Structures are given as C-alpha cells and as structure tokens.
C-alpha cells in the first residue's frame, strides 16, 4: 500500500481512540499530539511531565486510598514541581491488584481502588461472581480486565473508556512504528476471541481489530473465557456442579486444543499457497505448541514476508522457556519467518504502554511513561544495571498508574541496533522471586488497618 494512503488510513484508525481536541487535558495532549513516538521522543517527553503532574493530582484528589498513601509519604501535588520530583511519587506494588477480598468485599475493593465515582449496581444475588460483575460493568463502560491467574490469584484492573482508548492508541502507534504495518495484512491471533473475554492478554492482542480489517483476522479459539472457566481449568472448583464441569473440561480440552492447532496449521498452509503476508500474534507458549505439532506432523511453511509478535510470557510453561534467540530460530526453521521479523512485546496489566521490540529485538519504551529500574532497597539505579522494573504511567484515569513490578530488567539509554529515539529494555525480561511483600505493600497494610471497619478486612500487597 502506498505510504500516503497507509498513513491516512492509520490516522483515521487512531482518531477513533481520541477525544475531541477541545476536551484534551495535559495527559491527552502528551499522548495524542503525535502519531510518531520514536522520532519526536524529546518533544513528547517535555509534555509527559505536565501529564504526570495532572494525573498525580487527579488520583491524589479522587482516590481515597492513594491519597492516604501520599500523605503517609509526605508527597502532595504541590511537591511535584520538576521531572526529578516525579520520582518521589509513591508507587503501588503490582501485587496490590490481586489482593482483593472474596465475596461481598470484592465490589467494595473495586470501588476503593477506582479513582473517581465507581458506579453502583444492585445485583440479584447476595454475592455476585467475578464474571457477573465484569459483565455488568462492561455494560457501564468500565472494562475490568483480569489476568490468567496462573499463580493461583487473578489480578483485576478497572479501566474506563478513556483509559482503554489511551492504551489502544499507545499500542497502535507502537505497532505502526516498530513493525511493518499494512492494514490489509492477514492476522492470525493465537488467543481466545478477544470480543468474548476481558482476559488482559486477549484484550491487548485484540487491538488488532482496531488496526486491521476484521474480515482478515483469524482467531485460534472461538470460546468465551471467564474467571470461572480459568479456575476450573486449574481444578479450583466451588461446589459439585463445578467439579463435574471441571472433569468434563479435563477430558475435552486436549481435543479442543488439538483441533484449534490443526485449524491454524491448515490456515498457514493455505496462506502460504496464496502468497499472503501474515502477522501471527499470541503468547510464545501457544506458538511453540503449534511449532511442535507441525514438527510432529512433518509440516513446515515458508512465510518470508510475514511477521511474528509474541507477548505474555510462557505462564505455566515457564520451565520450557528457551532463550529468545533460540526460539526465534525455531520460528524461522518451521515458518520461514526471518529473525528480524520476529517481535516480542513486554506488557503488563497495570500499564497503559506496551514495550514492543524492533527488528533488533530490543524493547522500546514509549515517551509517555517514566521508566525506573530499582535496586533491592527500591532506589533508582539508572542504565545498564539489572534491577526491578517500575514505572510512572500518567495515562490511566480510573486507577493510579504508578507501579513497582516484580520483573527483572536491564534498561539501556538507546537501542544498540536501530536509530529510533529513547531508552530500551534489554532482550530478556524475567520474573523476580519473592518480591510481592516489599515496598509499598507494607504501607498499604498499615493503611488498611487504619481504615474504617468496613475496609479493615481488605487483604493488601
């Protein structure tokens, strides 16, 4: 597609995520003023500080829990006057979003972490399920995204429509700048249908529907994925009915999985014959399963002009995780896709930015976020040092986006391979063991103990 036509179509797609310019606040101005992050990095960074000031003030004034944390740390909007001051903004541990009470307290917990007025709803049942709450709030324009909970606990992130549109815009710009983007490409999504679930990884890869033509998108698994489904898949059942369903799932799931994989393999063979450019996107463990099945069946395809985008990690398959370079070679051997057409994305449920790798496999950090690498005492260590990743994300309106993760990273001040502006994360990102109880978790525990009785039972970080 000719560049001018492509750019025009991309702009039209991006505009669907943007509020009217007359309604922009400093966060919108930082994000939406440019459709090019990595050639206008410094200019956008200058706007990002004003966005952080605005975002911090919003959460300080509209989130009672976060307001208390800030006061306990002697940080107020008046103390954030320079970019250096931004590093004093109190950070929440990512584990905070999985530290919710079960039963009646869950809705109250959601309202407590939400910045602003959380809509009320009277459910017909005394204790509504997570899925009933998610479905109802979808109808109210609040997307409560959840992780797969492979560690035994889901994380829940409430995003209002503006927060979700900002995330989509951010991701769309990254794809357009860091990959070969053509809205006419064929897309193969190795995920459950993102239109039928609030599972975070499916929602993020589902942004393909905003970038490409829906008729060219193929989804591996046409199935509604709920928190109940994932619990039963882990054999964490409640009552006899769920136990019976879980046993049936254990019998049926391998067959469903095999049929899904064979459908994708046949599709790739068909697309190879048609000479189509294909973008294959999904978690690496799913792609690896496809590659292993192709090897077992004695199959391979040559898709030299196509691309791969992985993300979400290896989850329960972590012990099978190879070094990324070896996995890229495996993709090349089986699918014929060159290594410089392999991209990986580091994304977190709590973050509104995605860190997408370039052709050199370094993960580029968008300019609308302040990245931090911390030592064991949670002090910034700067570039070229391995540490714990944290970030100051001004984009979410519905919850504070100032987060310490449990991820081990190394940050470089520029990409060693390409000329795009801004810092990058090194190729390999891994999980740090035993970090959930550190940092702000203790502060949160103290805070919740001091709260009113109805908040006193909230478990925290």
C-alpha positions in Angstrom: 0.0 0.0 0.0 1.3 3.5 -0.9 2.7 5.3 2.1 0.4 8.4 1.9 -2.7 6.1 1.7 -1.4 4.0 4.6 -0.7 7.0 6.7 -4.1 8.4 6.0 -5.8 5.1 7.0 -3.7 4.8 10.1 -4.6 8.4 11.2 -8.3 7.6 10.7 -8.0 4.5 12.9 -6.1 6.4 15.6 -8.6 9.2 15.6 -11.3 6.8 16.8 -9.4 6.5 20.1 -9.1 10.3 20.6 -11.5 12.6 22.4 -12.3 15.9 20.8 -9.3 18.2 21.0 -11.3 20.8 22.8 -11.7 18.3 25.7 -8.0 17.4 25.9 -6.2 17.7 29.3 -2.4 17.6 29.6 -2.4 13.8 29.5 -4.3 13.8 26.2 -2.0 16.5 24.8 1.1 14.4 25.6 -0.3 11.2 24.1 -2.4 12.3 21.1 -0.4 15.3 19.7 1.9 13.0 17.7 1.4 9.7 15.9 5.2 9.2 15.9 6.8 8.3 19.3 10.3 7.5 18.3 11.1 10.5 16.0 9.6 13.0 18.4 10.7 11.5 21.7 12.2 14.6 23.3 9.3 16.8 22.4 6.8 14.3 23.8 8.8 13.8 27.0 8.6 17.5 27.7 4.8 17.2 27.6 4.9 14.0 29.6 5.9 15.7 32.8 2.9 18.0 32.6 0.8 14.9 32.0 2.3 13.3 35.2 1.5 16.4 37.3 -2.1 16.3 36.0 -2.5 12.6 36.5 -1.0 12.6 40.0 -3.2 15.4 41.1 -6.3 13.6 39.7 -5.6 10.4 41.7 -4.5 12.3 44.8 -7.8 14.1 44.8 -10.1 11.3 43.6 -8.7 8.1 45.1 -9.1 8.0 48.9 -6.7 5.1 49.4 -4.0 6.6 47.2 -4.5 10.0 48.9 -3.7 8.4 52.3 -0.6 6.7 50.9 0.7 10.0 49.5 0.1 11.8 52.9 2.0 9.0 54.7 4.9 9.6 52.3 4.6 13.5 52.6 4.0 13.8 48.9 1.3 16.1 47.5 0.7 17.7 44.1 2.5 20.9 45.4 5.7 18.9 45.9 5.9 17.7 42.3 7.4 20.7 40.5 10.1 19.2 38.3 10.8 15.9 36.5 13.2 14.9 39.3 10.3 15.3 41.8 8.2 12.8 39.8 10.5 10.0 41.1 9.2 10.7 44.6 5.6 9.8 43.6 4.5 6.8 45.8 4.4 3.6 43.8 2.0 0.7 44.3 3.2 -2.9 44.1 1.7 -4.7 41.1 0.6 -7.4 43.6 -1.9 -4.9 45.1 -4.3 -5.6 42.2 -4.6 -9.2 43.2 -5.0 -8.5 46.9 -8.8 -8.3 47.0 -11.3 -9.9 49.4 -13.6 -12.7 48.1 -17.3 -12.5 48.5 -19.2 -9.3 49.4 -16.0 -7.3 49.8 -14.9 -7.6 46.2 -17.1 -4.8 44.9 -16.1 -2.5 47.8 -12.5 -3.2 46.9 -13.0 -2.3 43.3 -14.7 1.0 44.4 -11.8 1.7 46.7 -9.0 1.3 44.1 -11.1 3.2 41.5 -10.2 6.9 41.0 -13.4 8.8 40.9 -17.0 7.7 41.4 -17.4 4.0 40.8 -20.9 3.3 39.5 -23.1 1.3 41.9 -25.3 -1.6 40.9 -27.7 -3.8 42.7 -27.1 -7.5 41.8 -29.9 -10.0 42.2 -27.6 -12.4 44.0 -26.2 -11.6 47.5 -22.6 -12.3 46.5 -22.2 -11.8 42.7 -19.5 -13.7 40.9 -16.4 -12.0 39.4 -17.9 -12.8 36.0 -21.3 -11.3 36.8 -19.5 -8.1 38.0 -17.3 -7.9 34.9 -20.2 -8.3 32.5 -22.3 -5.7 34.3 -19.6 -3.1 34.4 -18.7 -3.8 30.7 -22.2 -2.5 30.0 -21.5 0.6 32.1 -18.3 1.3 30.1 -15.8 0.1 32.7 -13.6 -2.8 31.4 -12.5 -4.8 34.4 -9.6 -6.7 32.8 -8.2 -9.8 34.5 -5.0 -11.9 34.2 -5.0 -15.6 33.7 -4.1 -16.2 37.4 -1.5 -18.9 36.8 0.0 -18.1 40.2 -3.3 -19.0 41.8 -4.7 -15.5 42.0 -6.2 -13.2 39.4 -5.3 -9.5 39.0 -8.2 -7.1 38.3 -7.6 -3.7 36.6 -10.7 -1.4 36.1 -10.3 0.8 33.0 -12.9 3.4 32.0 -13.4 4.1 28.3 -10.9 7.0 28.2 -8.2 4.9 29.9 -8.8 2.0 27.5 -8.7 4.2 24.4 -5.4 5.8 25.6 -3.9 2.3 25.9 -5.2 1.3 22.4 -3.7 4.4 20.8 -0.4 3.8 22.5 -0.3 0.3 21.3 -1.4 1.1 17.8 1.4 3.8 17.4 4.0 1.3 18.6 2.9 -1.4 16.1 2.9 1.1 13.2 6.3 2.4 14.1 8.2 -0.7 15.1 6.7 -3.3 12.7 5.9 -3.5 9.0 2.3 -2.2 9.2 -0.2 -2.6 6.4 -4.0 -2.6 7.4 -4.6 -5.1 4.6 -2.4 -7.8 6.1 -3.9 -11.1 7.3 -3.8 -11.6 11.1 -3.7 -14.9 13.0 -4.4 -14.5 16.7 -3.3 -17.3 18.9 -5.7 -16.3 21.7 -9.3 -16.8 22.7 -11.7 -14.5 20.8 -11.0 -11.0 22.4 -14.6 -10.0 21.8 -15.8 -12.7 24.2 -13.5 -12.1 27.2 -11.9 -9.4 29.4 -8.7 -11.6 29.8 -5.9 -9.0 29.6 -3.7 -10.8 27.1 -6.7 -11.4 24.7 -7.8 -7.7 25.1 -4.3 -6.5 24.2 -3.8 -8.7 21.1 -7.4 -7.9 20.3 -6.3 -4.3 19.4 -5.7 -6.0 16.0 -9.3 -5.3 15.4 -8.6 -1.5 15.6 -5.5 -1.8 13.3 -6.6 -4.3 10.6 -9.7 -5.3 8.7 -11.9 -7.7 10.8 -12.5 -9.9 7.8 -8.8 -10.6 7.6 -8.4 -11.6 11.3 -8.5 -15.3 12.3 -8.8 -16.3 15.9 -7.5 -19.6 17.2 -10.1 -20.3 19.8 -13.7 -19.3 19.4 -14.6 -19.6 23.1 -15.8 -17.4 25.9 -13.1 -17.3 28.6 -14.3 -16.3 32.1 -12.6 -16.3 35.5 -14.8 -19.4 36.4 -13.5 -21.2 33.3 -9.9 -20.5 34.3 -10.5 -21.5 37.9 -12.0 -24.8 36.8 -9.1 -25.3 34.3 -6.8 -25.1 37.3 -9.1 -27.5 39.2 -10.0 -24.8 41.7 -13.7 -25.6 41.9 -16.6 -24.4 44.1 -19.3 -26.9 44.6 -20.4 -30.2 43.0 -21.6 -28.6 39.7 -18.1 -27.0 39.1 -16.4 -30.3 39.9 -18.4 -32.1 37.3 -17.7 -29.4 34.7 -14.0 -29.4 35.5 -13.8 -33.2 35.0 -15.6 -32.8 31.6 -13.2 -30.0 30.7 -10.2 -32.1 31.5 -11.4 -34.7 29.1 -12.5 -32.4 26.3 -9.7 -29.7 26.5 -6.9 -31.7 24.8 -9.2 -32.4 21.9 -10.3 -28.8 21.6 -6.7 -27.7 21.8 -5.6 -30.2 19.0 -8.5 -29.2 16.7 -7.6 -25.5 17.3 -3.9 -26.1 16.5 -4.7 -28.1 13.4 -7.1 -25.4 12.2 -4.3 -22.8 12.5 -1.7 -25.1 10.7 -4.1 -25.7 7.8 -4.7 -21.9 7.6 -1.0 -21.2 7.5 -0.5 -23.7 4.7 -3.4 -22.1 2.8 -2.0 -18.6 3.3 1.4 -19.8 2.1 -0.1 -21.0 -1.2 -1.9 -17.7 -1.7 1.3 -15.8 -1.1 -0.3 -13.7 1.7 1.6 -11.6 4.2 0.6 -12.9 7.7 1.0 -11.4 11.2 1.0 -14.2 13.7 0.4 -12.9 17.2 0.0 -14.6 20.6 1.8 -15.8 23.7 5.0 -17.7 22.9 3.9 -20.9 24.6 0.9 -21.2 22.3 3.1 -20.5 19.2 5.6 -23.1 20.5 2.8 -25.7 20.8 1.9 -25.0 17.1 5.5 -25.4 16.1 5.9 -28.7 18.0 2.7 -30.0 16.4 4.0 -29.0 12.9 7.2 -30.8 13.6 5.4 -33.9 14.8 3.2 -33.8 11.6 6.3 -33.3 9.4 5.0 -29.9 8.3 6.6 -26.5 7.6 5.7 -23.4 5.6 7.7 -20.5 4.1 6.3 -17.2 5.1 9.3 -15.0 4.4 7.4 -11.6 4.2 5.4 -12.3 7.3 5.9 -11.3 10.9 5.5 -12.8 14.4 4.5 -10.9 17.5 4.7 -12.7 20.9 3.8 -11.4 24.3 2.5 -12.5 27.7 5.4 -14.9 28.6 5.3 -18.6 29.0 2.9 -18.7 32.0 2.6 -22.3 33.3 5.1 -23.4 30.6 7.9 -21.3 32.1 10.2 -24.4 32.6 10.0 -24.9 28.8 11.1 -21.4 28.0 14.2 -21.3 25.8 16.4 -18.2 25.3 14.6 -15.9 22.9 17.3 -16.2 20.2 16.9 -20.0 20.1 13.1 -19.6 19.9 13.4 -17.1 17.0 15.5 -19.6 15.1 12.8 -22.3 15.8 10.2 -19.9 14.3 12.5 -19.3 11.2 13.1 -23.1 10.7 9.4 -24.0 10.8 7.6 -21.0 9.4 10.3 -19.4 7.3 9.9 -16.0 9.0 13.2 -14.2 9.3 14.5 -13.4 12.8 14.3 -9.6 12.1 10.6 -10.1 11.5 10.2 -11.6 15.0 8.9 -9.1 17.6 8.2 -9.6 21.3 6.2 -7.3 23.5 6.6 -6.7 27.2 3.2 -5.6 28.5 1.7 -5.5 32.0 -1.9 -5.5 33.0 -1.3 -2.4 35.1 0.5 -0.4 32.4 -1.0 1.6 29.5 2.1 1.4 27.4 3.5 -1.6 25.6 7.2 -2.2 25.1 7.5 -3.6 21.6 10.8 -4.8 20.2 12.3 -3.5 17.0 14.0 -5.6 14.3 17.0 -5.8 16.7 14.8 -7.3 19.4 15.3 -4.5 22.0 12.0 -3.4 23.6 11.4 0.3 23.0 9.9 2.4 25.8 7.3 5.0 24.7 7.9 8.6 25.7 4.6 8.9 27.6 5.9 6.9 30.5 8.8 7.4 33.0 10.6 4.0 33.4 12.6 3.2 36.5 15.0 0.4 37.4 15.3 -0.1 41.2 17.8 -2.0 43.4 16.8 -4.2 46.3 16.2 -1.1 48.5 13.9 0.3 45.8 16.4 3.0 44.8 16.8 4.0 41.1 19.9 2.6 39.6 19.8 4.0 36.1 21.0 2.5 32.9 23.0 -0.7 32.2 22.2 -2.3 35.6 19.9 -5.2 36.2 17.1 -4.4 38.7 13.4 -4.3 39.4 11.2 -2.5 36.9 8.9 0.3 38.0 7.1 3.0 36.0 5.1 6.2 36.3 2.3 6.0 33.8 0.0 9.0 33.6 -2.4 7.5 31.1 -4.9 5.6 33.3 -7.7 7.8 34.6 -9.5 5.1 36.6 -6.6 3.9 38.8 -3.2 5.2 39.8 -0.6 4.0 37.2 2.4 4.4 39.4 3.6 0.9 39.8 6.5 -1.3 41.1 6.6 -4.6 39.2 8.1 -7.9 40.1 10.1 -8.1 36.9 13.8 -8.2 36.4 15.1 -5.9 33.6 18.1 -4.0 32.3 17.5 -0.7 30.7 19.8 0.9 28.0 19.8 4.6 27.2 19.4 3.9 23.4 18.9 0.9 21.1 22.1 -0.7 20.0 20.6 -1.8 16.7 18.2 0.8 15.3 18.2 4.7 15.2 14.8 5.2 17.0 15.0 7.6 19.9 14.6 6.8 23.5 15.7 4.1 26.0 15.0 0.4 25.6 14.8 -2.7 27.7 17.3 -5.5 27.0 16.0 -8.5 25.2 15.3 -10.8 28.1 12.8 -9.9 30.8 12.2 -12.3 33.7 10.3 -12.5 36.9 12.0 -11.8 40.3 11.2 -14.3 43.0 9.7 -13.2 46.3 9.1 -9.6 45.7 5.4 -9.1 46.4 5.8 -8.3 50.1 8.3 -5.4 49.6 8.0 -1.7 49.2 4.5 -0.2 49.3 2.9 -3.4 50.3 3.7 -2.7 54.0 2.4 0.8 53.7 -0.8 -0.5 52.2 -1.2 -3.0 55.0 -0.7 -0.2 57.6 -3.2 2.0 55.7 -5.9 -0.7 55.6 -5.6 -1.4 59.3 -6.2 2.2 60.0 -9.3 2.4 57.7 -12.9 2.2 58.8 -14.2 -1.2 59.9 -15.8 -2.0 56.6 -12.4 -1.6 54.9 -10.4 -3.4 57.6 -10.7 -6.9 56.0 -9.1 -5.9 52.7 -6.0 -8.0 52.3 -3.2 -6.0 50.7 0.2 -6.4 49.0 
